Amino acid sequence: MSDIAIKAENLGKKYVIGHYDDKERYVSLRDEIAKGVRAFSNKTIGLIRGKPIIMGNSVEEIWALKDLNFEIKQGDVVGIIGRNGAGKSTLLKILSRITEPSDGRVAIKGRVASLLEVGAGFHPELTGRENIYLNGSILGMNRGEIKKKFDAIVDFAGVEKFLDTPVKRYSSGMYVRLAFAVASHLEPEVLLIDEVLAVGDMDFQKKCLGKMNDVTCDGRTVLFVSHSLPMISSLCSSCILLDAGKIVTQGACADVVLHYQTGSVVNAARIDFRQKKRPIGDDFVVVNEAWLENSSGLSKTEFSVSESFLINVSFTVIKVLQRFPQPNLHIMDNAGNYVFVTSPNDWDMRAATRPGDYIARCELPAQLLNDGMFSVGIAINHFENGLTTACYERHALAFNVIDRIEENPLRQVSGWAGRVPGVVRPLLKWTVEDSL
């Protein structure tokens, strides 16, 4: 049996909007009446033919989605990212069967549960208890199946005290807790989430992360839309980047997030300068390669705030030098601002007695950088004719630092689930003493 949970083929969604063309500053009463009659007759004919009524005397077609093709395997947790208006929510509405596609088709295997907005799928006049049974029935479960899960849903949502209160009196946080509890506990094969987890507090987000891990371990599929890239990186194993209704790129989450932030497709974890048309260096020293790797030696672009990692630079000394060359790294944030520049302060002061290949390694310690995207500029200096920069490649590498809430013990102490401001997050030495 196929392991594909969702398959979209040439998927598209078109909307038709109307405009009023008031190009003429002065019009006669007769023209206005004639224009009104024509508009009324056109709308009447459209209504008879089953077409939607569109206000305005001219129409424009807008494709919210166009020619989307993708496959999502069973058990995958996939993030959908992109700017406002990219088509993320429209895609989830089509997958949820809330709206029909204009073009193409989508096939989904299994039951689908969706959290598209706060309170979606709840009847405001019904109590929390009644809405649990209502949502379960919508998902195709009988009363006995819902009853088996009822206590776990109430315990997860933490709304036992308000279970027999109409949900119209719930806060937005209570809405989300109950909606997520229902959607995740009633065992849908596919779970669609659109940004709503941002409403919850830290404890709720931690519970959601744990529950989503349980959901995926059971072989169920999750699609998650969010503007919070750290949360996307924390939750998802792969991503789809949308722009103007089209798929820009899809693949590993770290690579797609970096593409979204840098605007280009690159192998951000490794660069081979030898493939360039010109050598990166001068007559004395050239740079061959640069790459990122974790403590296990795995080349990657995504690192936790609580782990150290290495930046490696391979270079070749072509001629004997009076002093050994000095590699240096330029770390910049997503806005292009310098975070710091680093170079070895204890490099070998002896002459480079032989030309040859060398590797310089710089370890970035844990708890130094805040979560976010950073780039690495690679430079190397020598001292044959005074200080000479043999080469400088700006933004040669890029990496994403993430802060997974459930893995960070410091989060448990502070109780803060939002992003910590700043580009660095060092652990500094503190002392607190009684002043008396």
Secondary structure, DSSP 8 states (H G I E B T S, - for coil): ---EEEEEEEEEEEEEEEE-----S---HHHHHHHHHHHHHHHHHHHHTT-----SSEEEEEEEEEEEEEEEETT-EEEEE-STTSSHHHHHHHHTTSS--SEEEEEE-S-EEEE-STTTT--TTSBHHHHHHHHHHHTT--HHHHHHHHHHHHHHHT-GGGTTSBGGGS-HHHHHHHHHHHHHHT--SEEEEESGGGGS-HHHHHHHHHHHHHHHHTT-EEEEE-S-HHHHHHH-SEEEEEETTEEEEEEEHHHHHHHHHHSS---TTEEEGGGSSS-SB-SSEEEEEEEEEETTS---SEEETTS-EEEEEEEEE-S-BSS--EEEEEEEETTS-EEEEE--SS---S-B-S-EEEEEEEEE-TTSB-SEEEEEEEEEEE-TTSSEEEEEEEEEEEEEEE--GGG-HHHHHH---S--SSSB------------
